[in-house]
Amino acid sequence: MVDDMLRTPRAVRDAERFTAHNYHPLPVVISSAEGAWLTDVDGRRYLDCLAGYSALNFGHRHPQLIAAAHAQLDRLTLTSRAFVHDQFADFCRELAQLCGKDLVLPMNTGAEAVETGIKVARKWGYQVKGVPAGQANIVVAEGNFHGRTTTIVSFSTDEDARADFGPYTPGFTVVPYGDLAALAAAIDENTVAVLLEPIQGEQGVVVPPEGYLPGVRAVCTERNVLFVADEIQSGLGRTGATFACDQDGVVPDMYLLGKALGGGIVPVSAVAANADVLGVLKPGQHGSTFGGNPLACAVAVEVVRLLATGEFQRRSAELGERLHAGLGGLIGKGLVAVRGRGLWAGLDIDPALMTGRQACERLMERGVLAKDTHGSTLRLAPPLVITAEEIDHAVAQLAAVLAG
């Protein structure tokens, strides 16, 4: 125990002493980063295969995004939405165009975007669909991860996220992910929305069965229900397309966006939908002091412009094939299964070999940082600026860890 304490960096020990233990980070202390690489306080470099849970899709300190942030810091950082600033219209217009929607509502965190989507869907249900007051319900999926607010954990099926945080918010019906028949059966006359992740990230990068998302779209259209797609992790290039929904030829009624939208610099989230949906909100009914602030908009509009080139979507698709081919070669050699799309993969390790946490610790020792979830599952989500050689390096280090 004493030896372990001596080997643990002081910053890690102090963090454990003075911070609420709502996270269990790996014992590494990062001091700088660039592109796909992180450097710790001792000068050791690590290949980042988590990318801030997809918040760093464009890598650490992307020059175009850093330049936008620096320029804005010298001019204006916050006004609140009481006034209009000179970055706001460009961001909202260009993000709306990227999404193919009429309107954008900027917020800060992903959880705020989800909460906003829930409120908008309910208000649309009452004002447009004609659901009786207080009776609106939303259909969600088992294994979901939409955030950690009280309302959101009310419909979580992860007991770590949910237990002891009640009383819970009513108005949600949970059905198995990927089961279109169960979803259709759960919709009634008071259902206002179906809220889904096109690919479930926290659950282990779970891709739904072929035809599921188009089926959800068809059912929602037929039953006059909003299809709300949580693309906070899966969107903005991660899966090889601008949105994961694109790969199934599906257009939801509402996009929930976050993480990569802030370029890894500032928290930025947004809801995008047409005027017949987002138009139900009127002044005073929803808001955020920091939502759509000048610094956030200056960075986020550059993110949208990077995506508008299509370069990062192509990189994710092409390099994702290389990643999945390499990982596929490890099935039967320590891996039980590999899932995912683009530069996003969920790996199930043979639990007889090691836990996911142990795998991450051993990868860290070999200079690769990743994150475990649900026992023996790893998630890989490297920045989209990663190279083919760096992908091969990460796969080789994983192979070495699995081989013991």
WOBELQUI-V570837 format. One record per pair of residues at least 24 apart in sequence whose ideal C-beta (glycine too) atoms are under 8 Angstrom apart, sorted by the first residue. I is the first residue (numbers start at 1). J is the second residue. Records with the same first field share a line. If there is no record, write none. Layout:
BEGIN
I->J  J
END
This chain:
BEGIN
9->41
11->41
24->357
26->360  361  364  369
28->364  369
33->60  61
34->59  60  61
35->59  60  61  383  385
36->60  382  383  385  386  387  390
38->369
44->367
45->367
46->364  367  368  369
47->367  368  369  382  386  390  393  394
48->369  382  383
49->363  368  369  370  380  381  382  394
50->369  370  371  379  380  381  382
51->264  381  382  383
52->259  264
53->201  233  259  371  381
54->201  232  233  234  236  238  259  260  344  381
55->259  260  262  264
56->260  264  383
57->236  237  238  259  260  264  312  383  384
58->260  263  264  303  306  312  383  384  385
59->264  383  384  385  386
60->264  383
61->264
62->263  264  306  385
64->302  306
65->263  264  265  299  302  303  306
66->265
68->298  299  301  302
69->265  266  295  298  299
71->298
72->294  295  298  299
73->295
75->294
76->294  295
77->293  294  295
78->290  293  294  295
79->293  294
80->289  293
81->287  288  289  291  292
85->293  294  297
86->294
87->294  297  298  301
88->292  294  297
90->297  301
91->292  297  298  300  301  304
92->292
94->301  304  305  308
95->257  261  270  272  300  301  304
96->272
98->242  304  307  308
99->243  255  257  272
100->251
101->255  272  273  274
102->273  274  275  278
103->272  273  274  275  278  279
104->270  271  272  278
105->270  271  272  278  281  286  291
106->268  269  270  288  291  292  296  297  300
107->269  270  271  288  291  292
108->267  268  269  288  290  291  296
109->147  258  267  269
110->146  147  232  256  258  259  269
111->146  147  148  149  152
112->269  288  291
113->232  256  257  258  269  270  271
114->146  147  149  152  195  230  232  256
115->147  149  151  152
116->256  271  286
117->193  195  228  230  254  256  271
118->151  193  195
119->286
120->254  271  273  277  278  280  281  286
121->192  193  195  226  228  254
122->171  192
123->280  281  285
124->192  226  277  280
125->190  192  193
127->280
128->276  280
129->192  224
131->189  190  192
132->190
135->190
136->171  190  191  192
137->171  172  173  188  190  191  192
138->171  172  173  191  192  193  194  195
139->172  173  175  183  186  187  191  193  194  195  225
140->172  173  174  175  194  195  196
141->174  175  176  177  178  183  196  197  200
142->174  175  176  177
143->177  200  203  206
144->174  177  195  196  197  200  203
145->197  200  201  202  203
146->195  197  230  232
158->202
177->203  206  208
178->206  208  209  212
180->211  212  215  216  219
183->216  219
184->219  223
187->219  223  225
191->223  225
192->225  226
193->225  226  227  228  254
194->219  220  225  226  227  228
195->228  230
196->227  228  229  230
197->229  230  231  233  234
198->229  230  231  234  243  244  245  248  250
199->233  234  239  244  340  341  344
201->233  234  344  379  381
202->233  373
203->346  373  374
204->339  346  348  373  374  377  379
205->339  340  344  345  346  379
206->339  346
207->339  340  341
212->248
213->245  248  250
214->248  249  250
216->250
217->250  251  252
220->253
226->253  254  277
227->252  253  254
228->252  253  254  256
229->254  255  256
230->256
231->255  256  257
232->256  257  258  259  269
233->259  381
234->344
235->260
236->260  261  303  307
237->307  312  313  315  316  342  384
238->316  342  343  344  381  384
239->316  320  340  341  342  344
240->313  314  316  317  320  341  342  343
241->313  317  342
242->307  313
244->341
247->341
253->277
254->278
260->303
261->300  303
262->296  299  300  303
263->299  300  302  303
265->299
266->295  296  299
267->296
268->296  297  299  300  303
270->300
312->384
315->343  384  385
316->342  343  384
317->342
319->343  384  386  387  388  391
320->344
322->388  391  392
323->380  382  391  395
326->391  392  395
327->380  395  398
329->395
330->395  398  399  402
333->399  402  403
334->399  401  402  403
335->402
340->380
343->380  381  382  384  386
344->379  380  381
345->379  380  381
346->373  377  378  379
347->377  378  379  380  398
348->376  377
349->376  377  378  402
350->376
351->375  376
353->402  404
359->398  401  402
362->401
363->397  398  401
366->397  400  401
367->397
368->393  394  397  398
END
